[in-house]
Amino acid sequence: MKIAILGTGMVGQTLAVALAAKGHEVMMGTRDVAKSLASTEPNGYGMPSFGVWHKDHNSVRVGTFSDAAAFGEVLVNASSGGVSLEMLNQAKAGSVGNKVLIDVANDLDFSKGMPPMSRSNDVAGAGLAEKIQTAYPNLRVVKTLNTMSAFVMVNPSLVSSGDSTVFMSGNDADAKKTVQSILQSFGWKDIMDLGDITSSRAVEMLMPVWLRAWGVMGQTPFNFKIAR
Ligand SMILES: NC(=O)c1ccc[n+]([C@@H]2O[C@H](COP(=O)([O-])OP(=O)(O)OC[C@H]3O[C@@H](n4cnc5c(N)ncnc54)[C@H](OP(=O)(O)O)[C@@H]3O)[C@@H](O)[C@H]2O)c1
């Protein structure tokens, strides 16, 4: 399948490697291709810049956000949540038809320092995936994978021998089947379909818990599990 990853950060990089390894054709989207490929400064997590990373992964195509959105049969929103709507505008997402958009982003507010708060928890607001679905009714938005680190997203066996939970929310049953098969290809077994896109806000609202747990767990991989 042709998959467009809209975002070049650690999530985009991790998903690109995992999806390419499964045989998908991957194109990553960025604002300025030349600038991103020339970047050398490590990112905020001390990981190599996109330019340095791409030298080792040059089979992954790179284009503008709109090149990538036109290329992919399935799109992944791996942009910073506070700019995701702006990024999708740059991607001309309103004119790409009814493609599946896998939304893994979180809309975090770092203005008061660490840990950030989630704007999805604002009582008067709406969730990010809901805002995306409302702004782009042509897209079939499926929220998933936002409740774990990038490394766990593509390798669930890092936690409890693979026995943890990934949530999925979206309005379109076929889109969820497509996403489910991608999740299964990563090794996910406990995939919990929470319902339509309104349920995505609930998983976005888990972020304050995840971020506090991260403060306790540090680099140890962890995840949520719905025990039954
Ligand atoms: N880090 C994790 O383990 C983790 C886990 C779960 C969910 N998430 C979520 O996954 C998403 C990606 O996280 P990340 O750490 O990989 O990357 P990030 O730093 O949050 O986002 C990087 C991307 O955002 C784009 N961007 C920034 N400002 C922009 C603007 N004004 N207009 C358009 N695009 C803009 C960048 O474009 P350029 O390529 O042009 O620079 C880049 O591609 C986030 O929403 C994050 O909350 C992260």
The ligand as an SDF file (V2000), in Angstrom:
LIG
                    3D

 48 52  0  0  0  0  0  0  0  0999 V2000
    6.8540   11.2510   20.5750 N   0  0  0  0  0  0  0  0  0  0  0  0
    6.0670   10.2320   20.8570 C   0  0  0  0  0  0  0  0  0  0  0  0
    6.5400    9.1530   21.2820 O   0  0  0  0  0  0  0  0  0  0  0  0
    4.5960   10.3570   20.6100 C   0  0  0  0  0  0  0  0  0  0  0  0
    3.7240    9.3590   21.0530 C   0  0  0  0  0  0  0  0  0  0  0  0
    2.3570    9.4520   20.7600 C   0  0  0  0  0  0  0  0  0  0  0  0
    1.8740   10.5320   20.0130 C   0  0  0  0  0  0  0  0  0  0  0  0
    2.7490   11.5090   19.6290 N   0  0  0  0  0  0  0  0  0  0  0  0
    2.2370   12.6130   18.8180 C   0  0  0  0  0  0  0  0  0  0  0  0
    2.6780   12.3740   17.4740 O   0  0  0  0  0  0  0  0  0  0  0  0
    2.8240   13.6280   16.8010 C   0  0  0  0  0  0  0  0  0  0  0  0
    4.2240   13.6940   16.2020 C   0  0  0  0  0  0  0  0  0  0  0  0
    5.1800   13.7610   17.2410 O   0  0  0  0  0  0  0  0  0  0  0  0
    6.7370   13.9650   16.9200 P   0  0  0  0  0  0  0  0  0  0  0  0
    7.4200   14.1230   18.2120 O   0  0  0  0  0  0  0  0  0  0  0  0
    7.1770   12.9240   15.9690 O   0  0  0  0  0  0  0  0  0  0  0  0
    6.7980   15.3000   16.0530 O   0  0  0  0  0  0  0  0  0  0  0  0
    6.4770   16.8280   16.4060 P   0  0  0  0  0  0  0  0  0  0  0  0
    7.7430   17.5070   16.7270 O   0  0  0  0  0  0  0  0  0  0  0  0
    5.3560   16.9210   17.3710 O   0  0  0  0  0  0  0  0  0  0  0  0
    5.9280   17.3270   14.9690 O   0  0  0  0  0  0  0  0  0  0  0  0
    6.8150   17.3810   13.9000 C   0  0  0  0  0  0  0  0  0  0  0  0
    6.0920   17.7330   12.6290 C   0  0  0  0  0  0  0  0  0  0  0  0
    5.2300   18.8590   12.8030 O   0  0  0  0  0  0  0  0  0  0  0  0
    5.4010   19.6910   11.6700 C   0  0  0  0  0  0  0  0  0  0  0  0
    5.1090   21.1010   11.9590 N   0  0  0  0  0  0  0  0  0  0  0  0
    5.5740   21.8650   12.9820 C   0  0  0  0  0  0  0  0  0  0  0  0
    5.0980   23.1320   12.8640 N   0  0  0  0  0  0  0  0  0  0  0  0
    4.3330   23.1570   11.7380 C   0  0  0  0  0  0  0  0  0  0  0  0
    3.5470   24.1560   11.0940 C   0  0  0  0  0  0  0  0  0  0  0  0
    3.4690   25.4100   11.5690 N   0  0  0  0  0  0  0  0  0  0  0  0
    2.8640   23.8080    9.9660 N   0  0  0  0  0  0  0  0  0  0  0  0
    2.9110   22.5360    9.4760 C   0  0  0  0  0  0  0  0  0  0  0  0
    3.6430   21.5520   10.0540 N   0  0  0  0  0  0  0  0  0  0  0  0
    4.3290   21.8550   11.1600 C   0  0  0  0  0  0  0  0  0  0  0  0
    6.8720   19.5600   11.3410 C   0  0  0  0  0  0  0  0  0  0  0  0
    7.0500   19.9500    9.9840 O   0  0  0  0  0  0  0  0  0  0  0  0
    8.4950   19.9570    9.2930 P   0  0  0  0  0  0  0  0  0  0  0  0
    8.7390   18.5530    8.8280 O   0  0  0  0  0  0  0  0  0  0  0  0
    8.3200   20.9280    8.1900 O   0  0  0  0  0  0  0  0  0  0  0  0
    9.4720   20.4150   10.3410 O   0  0  0  0  0  0  0  0  0  0  0  0
    7.1340   18.0960   11.5790 C   0  0  0  0  0  0  0  0  0  0  0  0
    6.9250   17.3230   10.4080 O   0  0  0  0  0  0  0  0  0  0  0  0
    2.5650   14.7150   17.8490 C   0  0  0  0  0  0  0  0  0  0  0  0
    1.2350   15.1530   17.7030 O   0  0  0  0  0  0  0  0  0  0  0  0
    2.7600   13.9920   19.1650 C   0  0  0  0  0  0  0  0  0  0  0  0
    2.0040   14.5780   20.2140 O   0  0  0  0  0  0  0  0  0  0  0  0
    4.0720   11.4510   19.9070 C   0  0  0  0  0  0  0  0  0  0  0  0
  1  2  1  0
  2  3  2  0
  2  4  1  0
  4  5  1  0
  4 48  2  0
  5  6  2  0
  6  7  1  0
  7  8  2  0
  8  9  1  0
  8 48  1  0
  9 10  1  0
  9 46  1  0
 10 11  1  0
 11 12  1  0
 11 44  1  0
 12 13  1  0
 13 14  1  0
 14 15  2  0
 14 16  1  0
 14 17  1  0
 17 18  1  0
 18 19  2  0
 18 20  1  0
 18 21  1  0
 21 22  1  0
 22 23  1  0
 23 24  1  0
 23 42  1  0
 24 25  1  0
 25 26  1  0
 25 36  1  0
 26 27  1  0
 26 35  1  0
 27 28  2  0
 28 29  1  0
 29 30  1  0
 29 35  2  0
 30 31  1  0
 30 32  2  0
 32 33  1  0
 33 34  2  0
 34 35  1  0
 36 37  1  0
 36 42  1  0
 37 38  1  0
 38 39  2  0
 38 40  1  0
 38 41  1  0
 42 43  1  0
 44 45  1  0
 44 46  1  0
 46 47  1  0
M  CHG  2   8   1  16  -1
M  END
$$$$
